[in-house]
Amino acid sequence: MLKRIKDGEILVLKTDKSGKLTLISREKYLELGKRENRVDQKIERDELRRIERRLNEYTRMRAKIVNAGEAHGHFQGIVS
């Protein structure tokens, strides 16, 4: 099995949910990647910036609500 891993025939990956290791063939890995990317939408840079701005504003507001970093003097660095 180690030879197959070294040759790239089998990949050792950490699972998303449990964090445990799993074995998968290179072909299956590529197939799963194509299937996951198939549903991705292409957006323009302006739309990306709008989404990013909104997420950053939301994150800043959440940080202010819970005074994130205040106990260690890092509040301004988090919300600026």
Gaussian input, Z-matrix of N, CA and C with variables (Angstrom, degrees):
# hf/3-21g

backbone

0 1
 N
 C     1     B1
 C     2     B2     1     A1
 N     3     B3     2     A2     1     D1
 C     4     B4     3     A3     2     D2
 C     5     B5     4     A4     3     D3
 N     6     B6     5     A5     4     D4
 C     7     B7     6     A6     5     D5
 C     8     B8     7     A7     6     D6
 N     9     B9     8     A8     7     D7
 C    10    B10     9     A9     8     D8
 C    11    B11    10    A10     9     D9
 N    12    B12    11    A11    10    D10
 C    13    B13    12    A12    11    D11
 C    14    B14    13    A13    12    D12
 N    15    B15    14    A14    13    D13
 C    16    B16    15    A15    14    D14
 C    17    B17    16    A16    15    D15
 N    18    B18    17    A17    16    D16
 C    19    B19    18    A18    17    D17
 C    20    B20    19    A19    18    D18
 N    21    B21    20    A20    19    D19
 C    22    B22    21    A21    20    D20
 C    23    B23    22    A22    21    D21
 N    24    B24    23    A23    22    D22
 C    25    B25    24    A24    23    D23
 C    26    B26    25    A25    24    D24
 N    27    B27    26    A26    25    D25
 C    28    B28    27    A27    26    D26
 C    29    B29    28    A28    27    D27
 N    30    B30    29    A29    28    D28
 C    31    B31    30    A30    29    D29
 C    32    B32    31    A31    30    D30
 N    33    B33    32    A32    31    D31
 C    34    B34    33    A33    32    D32
 C    35    B35    34    A34    33    D33
 N    36    B36    35    A35    34    D34
 C    37    B37    36    A36    35    D35
 C    38    B38    37    A37    36    D36
 N    39    B39    38    A38    37    D37
 C    40    B40    39    A39    38    D38
 C    41    B41    40    A40    39    D39
 N    42    B42    41    A41    40    D40
 C    43    B43    42    A42    41    D41
 C    44    B44    43    A43    42    D42
 N    45    B45    44    A44    43    D43
 C    46    B46    45    A45    44    D44
 C    47    B47    46    A46    45    D45
 N    48    B48    47    A47    46    D46
 C    49    B49    48    A48    47    D47
 C    50    B50    49    A49    48    D48
 N    51    B51    50    A50    49    D49
 C    52    B52    51    A51    50    D50
 C    53    B53    52    A52    51    D51
 N    54    B54    53    A53    52    D52
 C    55    B55    54    A54    53    D53
 C    56    B56    55    A55    54    D54
 N    57    B57    56    A56    55    D55
 C    58    B58    57    A57    56    D56
 C    59    B59    58    A58    57    D57
 N    60    B60    59    A59    58    D58
 C    61    B61    60    A60    59    D59
 C    62    B62    61    A61    60    D60
 N    63    B63    62    A62    61    D61
 C    64    B64    63    A63    62    D62
 C    65    B65    64    A64    63    D63
 N    66    B66    65    A65    64    D64
 C    67    B67    66    A66    65    D65
 C    68    B68    67    A67    66    D66
 N    69    B69    68    A68    67    D67
 C    70    B70    69    A69    68    D68
 C    71    B71    70    A70    69    D69
 N    72    B72    71    A71    70    D70
 C    73    B73    72    A72    71    D71
 C    74    B74    73    A73    72    D72
 N    75    B75    74    A74    73    D73
 C    76    B76    75    A75    74    D74
 C    77    B77    76    A76    75    D75
 N    78    B78    77    A77    76    D76
 C    79    B79    78    A78    77    D77
 C    80    B80    79    A79    78    D78
 N    81    B81    80    A80    79    D79
 C    82    B82    81    A81    80    D80
 C    83    B83    82    A82    81    D81
 N    84    B84    83    A83    82    D82
 C    85    B85    84    A84    83    D83
 C    86    B86    85    A85    84    D84
 N    87    B87    86    A86    85    D85
 C    88    B88    87    A87    86    D86
 C    89    B89    88    A88    87    D87
 N    90    B90    89    A89    88    D88
 C    91    B91    90    A90    89    D89
 C    92    B92    91    A91    90    D90
 N    93    B93    92    A92    91    D91
 C    94    B94    93    A93    92    D92
 C    95    B95    94    A94    93    D93
 N    96    B96    95    A95    94    D94
 C    97    B97    96    A96    95    D95
 C    98    B98    97    A97    96    D96
 N    99    B99    98    A98    97    D97
 C   100   B100    99    A99    98    D98
 C   101   B101   100   A100    99    D99
 N   102   B102   101   A101   100   D100
 C   103   B103   102   A102   101   D101
 C   104   B104   103   A103   102   D102
 N   105   B105   104   A104   103   D103
 C   106   B106   105   A105   104   D104
 C   107   B107   106   A106   105   D105
 N   108   B108   107   A107   106   D106
 C   109   B109   108   A108   107   D107
 C   110   B110   109   A109   108   D108
 N   111   B111   110   A110   109   D109
 C   112   B112   111   A111   110   D110
 C   113   B113   112   A112   111   D111
 N   114   B114   113   A113   112   D112
 C   115   B115   114   A114   113   D113
 C   116   B116   115   A115   114   D114
 N   117   B117   116   A116   115   D115
 C   118   B118   117   A117   116   D116
 C   119   B119   118   A118   117   D117
 N   120   B120   119   A119   118   D118
 C   121   B121   120   A120   119   D119
 C   122   B122   121   A121   120   D120
 N   123   B123   122   A122   121   D121
 C   124   B124   123   A123   122   D122
 C   125   B125   124   A124   123   D123
 N   126   B126   125   A125   124   D124
 C   127   B127   126   A126   125   D125
 C   128   B128   127   A127   126   D126
 N   129   B129   128   A128   127   D127
 C   130   B130   129   A129   128   D128
 C   131   B131   130   A130   129   D129
 N   132   B132   131   A131   130   D130
 C   133   B133   132   A132   131   D131
 C   134   B134   133   A133   132   D132
 N   135   B135   134   A134   133   D133
 C   136   B136   135   A135   134   D134
 C   137   B137   136   A136   135   D135
 N   138   B138   137   A137   136   D136
 C   139   B139   138   A138   137   D137
 C   140   B140   139   A139   138   D138
 N   141   B141   140   A140   139   D139
 C   142   B142   141   A141   140   D140
 C   143   B143   142   A142   141   D141
 N   144   B144   143   A143   142   D142
 C   145   B145   144   A144   143   D143
 C   146   B146   145   A145   144   D144
 N   147   B147   146   A146   145   D145
 C   148   B148   147   A147   146   D146
 C   149   B149   148   A148   147   D147
 N   150   B150   149   A149   148   D148
 C   151   B151   150   A150   149   D149
 C   152   B152   151   A151   150   D150
 N   153   B153   152   A152   151   D151
 C   154   B154   153   A153   152   D152
 C   155   B155   154   A154   153   D153
 N   156   B156   155   A155   154   D154
 C   157   B157   156   A156   155   D155
 C   158   B158   157   A157   156   D156
 N   159   B159   158   A158   157   D157
 C   160   B160   159   A159   158   D158
 C   161   B161   160   A160   159   D159
 N   162   B162   161   A161   160   D160
 C   163   B163   162   A162   161   D161
 C   164   B164   163   A163   162   D162
 N   165   B165   164   A164   163   D163
 C   166   B166   165   A165   164   D164
 C   167   B167   166   A166   165   D165
 N   168   B168   167   A167   166   D166
 C   169   B169   168   A168   167   D167
 C   170   B170   169   A169   168   D168
 N   171   B171   170   A170   169   D169
 C   172   B172   171   A171   170   D170
 C   173   B173   172   A172   171   D171
 N   174   B174   173   A173   172   D172
 C   175   B175   174   A174   173   D173
 C   176   B176   175   A175   174   D174
 N   177   B177   176   A176   175   D175
 C   178   B178   177   A177   176   D176
 C   179   B179   178   A178   177   D177
 N   180   B180   179   A179   178   D178
 C   181   B181   180   A180   179   D179
 C   182   B182   181   A181   180   D180
 N   183   B183   182   A182   181   D181
 C   184   B184   183   A183   182   D182
 C   185   B185   184   A184   183   D183
 N   186   B186   185   A185   184   D184
 C   187   B187   186   A186   185   D185
 C   188   B188   187   A187   186   D186
 N   189   B189   188   A188   187   D187
 C   190   B190   189   A189   188   D188
 C   191   B191   190   A190   189   D189
 N   192   B192   191   A191   190   D190
 C   193   B193   192   A192   191   D191
 C   194   B194   193   A193   192   D192
 N   195   B195   194   A194   193   D193
 C   196   B196   195   A195   194   D194
 C   197   B197   196   A196   195   D195
 N   198   B198   197   A197   196   D196
 C   199   B199   198   A198   197   D197
 C   200   B200   199   A199   198   D198
 N   201   B201   200   A200   199   D199
 C   202   B202   201   A201   200   D200
 C   203   B203   202   A202   201   D201
 N   204   B204   203   A203   202   D202
 C   205   B205   204   A204   203   D203
 C   206   B206   205   A205   204   D204
 N   207   B207   206   A206   205   D205
 C   208   B208   207   A207   206   D206
 C   209   B209   208   A208   207   D207
 N   210   B210   209   A209   208   D208
 C   211   B211   210   A210   209   D209
 C   212   B212   211   A211   210   D210
 N   213   B213   212   A212   211   D211
 C   214   B214   213   A213   212   D212
 C   215   B215   214   A214   213   D213
 N   216   B216   215   A215   214   D214
 C   217   B217   216   A216   215   D215
 C   218   B218   217   A217   216   D216
 N   219   B219   218   A218   217   D217
 C   220   B220   219   A219   218   D218
 C   221   B221   220   A220   219   D219
 N   222   B222   221   A221   220   D220
 C   223   B223   222   A222   221   D221
 C   224   B224   223   A223   222   D222
 N   225   B225   224   A224   223   D223
 C   226   B226   225   A225   224   D224
 C   227   B227   226   A226   225   D225
 N   228   B228   227   A227   226   D226
 C   229   B229   228   A228   227   D227
 C   230   B230   229   A229   228   D228
 N   231   B231   230   A230   229   D229
 C   232   B232   231   A231   230   D230
 C   233   B233   232   A232   231   D231
 N   234   B234   233   A233   232   D232
 C   235   B235   234   A234   233   D233
 C   236   B236   235   A235   234   D234
 N   237   B237   236   A236   235   D235
 C   238   B238   237   A237   236   D236
 C   239   B239   238   A238   237   D237

   B1=1.4385
   B2=1.5312
   B3=1.3350
   B4=1.4575
   B5=1.5265
   B6=1.3242
   B7=1.4555
   B8=1.5238
   B9=1.3301
   B10=1.4650
   B11=1.5331
   B12=1.3301
   B13=1.4616
   B14=1.5236
   B15=1.3425
   B16=1.4642
   B17=1.5232
   B18=1.3147
   B19=1.4688
   B20=1.5292
   B21=1.3319
   B22=1.4600
   B23=1.5143
   B24=1.3086
   B25=1.4632
   B26=1.5273
   B27=1.3332
   B28=1.4653
   B29=1.5240
   B30=1.3317
   B31=1.4602
   B32=1.5234
   B33=1.3264
   B34=1.4589
   B35=1.5225
   B36=1.3384
   B37=1.4531
   B38=1.5180
   B39=1.3218
   B40=1.4585
   B41=1.5252
   B42=1.3160
   B43=1.4601
   B44=1.5312
   B45=1.3347
   B46=1.4585
   B47=1.5221
   B48=1.3003
   B49=1.4682
   B50=1.5173
   B51=1.3242
   B52=1.4641
   B53=1.5303
   B54=1.3385
   B55=1.4588
   B56=1.5175
   B57=1.3342
   B58=1.4709
   B59=1.5163
   B60=1.3352
   B61=1.4597
   B62=1.5197
   B63=1.3180
   B64=1.4568
   B65=1.5190
   B66=1.3166
   B67=1.4633
   B68=1.5157
   B69=1.3316
   B70=1.4595
   B71=1.5215
   B72=1.3145
   B73=1.4644
   B74=1.5197
   B75=1.3110
   B76=1.4638
   B77=1.5285
   B78=1.3355
   B79=1.4595
   B80=1.5328
   B81=1.3214
   B82=1.4618
   B83=1.5273
   B84=1.3301
   B85=1.4649
   B86=1.5336
   B87=1.3258
   B88=1.4609
   B89=1.5245
   B90=1.3224
   B91=1.4648
   B92=1.5277
   B93=1.3193
   B94=1.4616
   B95=1.5307
   B96=1.3084
   B97=1.4612
   B98=1.5099
   B99=1.3139
   B100=1.4604
   B101=1.5198
   B102=1.3230
   B103=1.4599
   B104=1.5323
   B105=1.3302
   B106=1.4631
   B107=1.5258
   B108=1.3135
   B109=1.4650
   B110=1.5159
   B111=1.2992
   B112=1.4534
   B113=1.5233
   B114=1.3200
   B115=1.4619
   B116=1.5311
   B117=1.3222
   B118=1.4583
   B119=1.5195
   B120=1.3295
   B121=1.4460
   B122=1.5121
   B123=1.3117
   B124=1.4481
   B125=1.5262
   B126=1.3459
   B127=1.4566
   B128=1.5245
   B129=1.3127
   B130=1.4644
   B131=1.5241
   B132=1.3151
   B133=1.4570
   B134=1.5338
   B135=1.3292
   B136=1.4736
   B137=1.5239
   B138=1.3237
   B139=1.4576
   B140=1.5264
   B141=1.3222
   B142=1.4679
   B143=1.5249
   B144=1.3168
   B145=1.4692
   B146=1.5252
   B147=1.3467
   B148=1.4552
   B149=1.5368
   B150=1.3161
   B151=1.4718
   B152=1.5265
   B153=1.3184
   B154=1.4636
   B155=1.5282
   B156=1.3260
   B157=1.4592
   B158=1.5302
   B159=1.3189
   B160=1.4643
   B161=1.5358
   B162=1.3229
   B163=1.4707
   B164=1.5252
   B165=1.3308
   B166=1.4666
   B167=1.5201
   B168=1.3364
   B169=1.4653
   B170=1.5265
   B171=1.3134
   B172=1.4618
   B173=1.5295
   B174=1.3205
   B175=1.4595
   B176=1.5257
   B177=1.3339
   B178=1.4723
   B179=1.5293
   B180=1.3286
   B181=1.4658
   B182=1.5296
   B183=1.3223
   B184=1.4799
   B185=1.5262
   B186=1.3329
   B187=1.4661
   B188=1.5240
   B189=1.3390
   B190=1.4678
   B191=1.5231
   B192=1.3165
   B193=1.4642
   B194=1.5240
   B195=1.3202
   B196=1.4701
   B197=1.5299
   B198=1.3485
   B199=1.4751
   B200=1.5261
   B201=1.3202
   B202=1.4652
   B203=1.5290
   B204=1.3086
   B205=1.4570
   B206=1.5135
   B207=1.3324
   B208=1.4719
   B209=1.5273
   B210=1.3212
   B211=1.4688
   B212=1.5282
   B213=1.3255
   B214=1.4641
   B215=1.5203
   B216=1.3358
   B217=1.4558
   B218=1.5187
   B219=1.3285
   B220=1.4529
   B221=1.5315
   B222=1.3252
   B223=1.4673
   B224=1.5274
   B225=1.3291
   B226=1.4758
   B227=1.5222
   B228=1.2882
   B229=1.4624
   B230=1.5243
   B231=1.3094
   B232=1.4534
   B233=1.5176
   B234=1.3266
   B235=1.4704
   B236=1.5220
   B237=1.3273
   B238=1.4665
   B239=1.4860
   A1=110.84
   A2=118.71
   A3=121.32
   A4=111.51
   A5=116.36
   A6=120.24
   A7=110.38
   A8=117.25
   A9=121.48
   A10=110.72
   A11=116.66
   A12=120.52
   A13=109.72
   A14=116.74
   A15=120.93
   A16=111.59
   A17=116.94
   A18=121.55
   A19=112.33
   A20=117.53
   A21=121.14
   A22=114.02
   A23=117.18
   A24=121.83
   A25=110.17
   A26=115.76
   A27=122.66
   A28=107.98
   A29=116.10
   A30=121.35
   A31=109.38
   A32=115.87
   A33=122.39
   A34=106.27
   A35=116.19
   A36=121.23
   A37=111.37
   A38=115.73
   A39=122.11
   A40=107.05
   A41=117.23
   A42=120.56
   A43=110.65
   A44=115.76
   A45=121.27
   A46=112.47
   A47=116.98
   A48=120.50
   A49=113.63
   A50=117.97
   A51=119.98
   A52=113.06
   A53=116.89
   A54=119.72
   A55=113.04
   A56=116.57
   A57=120.45
   A58=109.34
   A59=115.99
   A60=121.00
   A61=111.29
   A62=115.28
   A63=121.05
   A64=109.01
   A65=116.34
   A66=122.89
   A67=108.81
   A68=116.14
   A69=120.59
   A70=108.31
   A71=116.63
   A72=119.26
   A73=109.26
   A74=116.88
   A75=121.57
   A76=110.45
   A77=117.39
   A78=121.65
   A79=111.08
   A80=116.35
   A81=120.84
   A82=110.60
   A83=116.97
   A84=122.18
   A85=110.17
   A86=116.98
   A87=121.02
   A88=111.11
   A89=116.55
   A90=121.17
   A91=110.82
   A92=116.94
   A93=120.74
   A94=111.40
   A95=116.90
   A96=120.83
   A97=111.96
   A98=117.45
   A99=121.39
   A100=110.64
   A101=116.77
   A102=121.31
   A103=110.29
   A104=117.82
   A105=121.40
   A106=111.35
   A107=117.65
   A108=121.84
   A109=113.09
   A110=117.74
   A111=122.29
   A112=111.88
   A113=117.35
   A114=120.95
   A115=113.17
   A116=117.50
   A117=120.22
   A118=110.37
   A119=116.15
   A120=121.32
   A121=109.59
   A122=115.71
   A123=120.77
   A124=107.05
   A125=116.77
   A126=120.24
   A127=109.29
   A128=115.57
   A129=121.58
   A130=109.92
   A131=115.98
   A132=121.45
   A133=111.48
   A134=118.53
   A135=121.02
   A136=111.23
   A137=116.58
   A138=121.33
   A139=110.26
   A140=116.77
   A141=121.57
   A142=110.39
   A143=116.71
   A144=120.77
   A145=111.05
   A146=117.66
   A147=121.47
   A148=110.26
   A149=115.98
   A150=120.96
   A151=110.59
   A152=116.08
   A153=120.52
   A154=111.01
   A155=117.41
   A156=121.81
   A157=110.79
   A158=115.89
   A159=120.70
   A160=111.16
   A161=116.85
   A162=120.14
   A163=111.43
   A164=116.63
   A165=120.16
   A166=111.43
   A167=117.53
   A168=120.99
   A169=110.48
   A170=116.62
   A171=121.69
   A172=110.46
   A173=116.42
   A174=121.48
   A175=111.25
   A176=116.76
   A177=120.10
   A178=111.20
   A179=116.48
   A180=120.08
   A181=110.90
   A182=117.23
   A183=120.56
   A184=110.45
   A185=116.68
   A186=120.70
   A187=110.51
   A188=116.94
   A189=120.41
   A190=111.23
   A191=117.05
   A192=121.08
   A193=110.82
   A194=117.73
   A195=120.82
   A196=113.20
   A197=116.31
   A198=121.36
   A199=111.57
   A200=115.53
   A201=121.19
   A202=111.12
   A203=116.28
   A204=122.56
   A205=115.09
   A206=118.46
   A207=122.43
   A208=111.96
   A209=116.87
   A210=120.74
   A211=112.61
   A212=116.66
   A213=120.15
   A214=112.17
   A215=116.54
   A216=120.48
   A217=114.19
   A218=117.90
   A219=121.05
   A220=113.04
   A221=117.57
   A222=120.88
   A223=112.09
   A224=118.61
   A225=121.35
   A226=111.31
   A227=118.57
   A228=121.26
   A229=112.89
   A230=115.87
   A231=120.65
   A232=111.73
   A233=117.18
   A234=119.92
   A235=113.35
   A236=119.61
   A237=118.41
   A238=112.85
   D1=-39.10
   D2=179.42
   D3=-59.69
   D4=-37.54
   D5=178.29
   D6=-63.53
   D7=-41.41
   D8=179.65
   D9=-66.12
   D10=-34.18
   D11=177.16
   D12=-69.85
   D13=-46.23
   D14=179.18
   D15=-61.88
   D16=-36.54
   D17=-179.88
   D18=-76.96
   D19=-6.49
   D20=178.68
   D21=81.50
   D22=9.42
   D23=179.47
   D24=-72.93
   D25=-36.68
   D26=179.02
   D27=-121.69
   D28=138.02
   D29=177.46
   D30=-109.26
   D31=144.77
   D32=175.92
   D33=-107.31
   D34=118.68
   D35=-176.31
   D36=-125.61
   D37=154.80
   D38=173.50
   D39=-91.48
   D40=130.71
   D41=-178.09
   D42=-74.80
   D43=153.03
   D44=-178.87
   D45=-69.36
   D46=-46.37
   D47=-171.70
   D48=-80.05
   D49=-50.91
   D50=-174.26
   D51=-95.63
   D52=-19.38
   D53=-177.67
   D54=77.83
   D55=6.75
   D56=178.79
   D57=-83.97
   D58=167.75
   D59=179.70
   D60=-88.60
   D61=147.36
   D62=177.00
   D63=-140.29
   D64=156.81
   D65=176.36
   D66=-106.53
   D67=140.86
   D68=179.43
   D69=-149.75
   D70=144.93
   D71=178.21
   D72=-72.72
   D73=152.17
   D74=179.14
   D75=-58.55
   D76=-40.73
   D77=-179.19
   D78=-62.46
   D79=-45.23
   D80=-179.90
   D81=-64.72
   D82=-39.43
   D83=179.17
   D84=-60.88
   D85=-46.46
   D86=179.43
   D87=-65.66
   D88=-38.92
   D89=178.16
   D90=-62.27
   D91=-44.20
   D92=179.21
   D93=-65.08
   D94=-37.50
   D95=177.76
   D96=-63.62
   D97=-41.75
   D98=178.20
   D99=-64.42
   D100=-40.08
   D101=-179.19
   D102=-66.13
   D103=-40.14
   D104=179.91
   D105=-67.53
   D106=-39.91
   D107=-177.20
   D108=-77.23
   D109=-14.70
   D110=-177.11
   D111=-62.27
   D112=-31.48
   D113=-176.64
   D114=-90.97
   D115=-3.49
   D116=179.32
   D117=-66.43
   D118=141.12
   D119=177.25
   D120=-100.33
   D121=143.55
   D122=175.83
   D123=-89.50
   D124=129.22
   D125=178.75
   D126=-127.04
   D127=158.90
   D128=178.33
   D129=-79.39
   D130=159.61
   D131=-178.04
   D132=-59.69
   D133=-38.07
   D134=179.06
   D135=-60.08
   D136=-41.69
   D137=178.42
   D138=-65.31
   D139=-40.87
   D140=177.67
   D141=-60.67
   D142=-45.21
   D143=179.40
   D144=-63.34
   D145=-39.76
   D146=179.04
   D147=-62.39
   D148=-44.97
   D149=178.80
   D150=-63.87
   D151=-44.51
   D152=-179.64
   D153=-62.56
   D154=-42.79
   D155=178.10
   D156=-60.38
   D157=-44.46
   D158=-179.47
   D159=-63.72
   D160=-43.70
   D161=178.40
   D162=-63.68
   D163=-41.14
   D164=178.91
   D165=-64.64
   D166=-41.16
   D167=177.74
   D168=-62.76
   D169=-44.45
   D170=178.89
   D171=-60.49
   D172=-44.75
   D173=-179.17
   D174=-64.38
   D175=-41.53
   D176=177.54
   D177=-61.84
   D178=-43.20
   D179=179.89
   D180=-63.47
   D181=-42.62
   D182=177.76
   D183=-61.46
   D184=-41.10
   D185=179.25
   D186=-63.40
   D187=-39.68
   D188=178.94
   D189=-66.64
   D190=-39.66
   D191=-178.59
   D192=-60.28
   D193=-41.59
   D194=-176.34
   D195=-100.37
   D196=6.50
   D197=-178.50
   D198=52.07
   D199=47.14
   D200=-178.38
   D201=-57.40
   D202=129.20
   D203=176.94
   D204=81.94
   D205=-5.97
   D206=-176.15
   D207=-58.52
   D208=-41.32
   D209=-176.90
   D210=-63.38
   D211=-22.02
   D212=-177.55
   D213=-113.91
   D214=10.48
   D215=178.17
   D216=74.16
   D217=23.81
   D218=-177.76
   D219=-110.71
   D220=8.83
   D221=-175.76
   D222=-56.75
   D223=-47.98
   D224=-178.42
   D225=-61.82
   D226=-37.42
   D227=179.02
   D228=-66.55
   D229=-28.18
   D230=-178.66
   D231=-81.76
   D232=-40.86
   D233=-173.48
   D234=-95.13
   D235=-4.36
   D236=-179.91
   D237=-84.90

